[in-house]
Amino acid sequence: MALANGAGPYQFTDGNTSAAKLLGGSILTASTGAGLYFLDTAVTANSTTTTAPAGSIGVTTNATGLGKMFISDGTKWQFAVVA
């Protein structure tokens, strides 16, 4: 998908740091395979299944739990815990 200014979907900057940038999808994937997922569904920790690689971070944009952060264990979303 091309953006209006000709940049790719994972554009870091076009020099205009105050303008909104288009992500081009709901997942940012690292070269390690893990990713940052913007989830549009409600998530229940240790119940909602996922195919996201272990260590991936999910943030829900659903009205239920809006903005909550979860970590994938490879099969289910788990509450993010700061140790």
Secondary structure as GFF3:
##gff-version 3
##sequence-region A 1 83
A	DSSP	beta_strand	27	29	.	.	.	ID=ss1
A	DSSP	beta_strand	35	39	.	.	.	ID=ss2
A	DSSP	beta_strand	57	60	.	.	.	ID=ss3
A	DSSP	beta_strand	69	72	.	.	.	ID=ss4
A	DSSP	beta_strand	77	79	.	.	.	ID=ss5
###
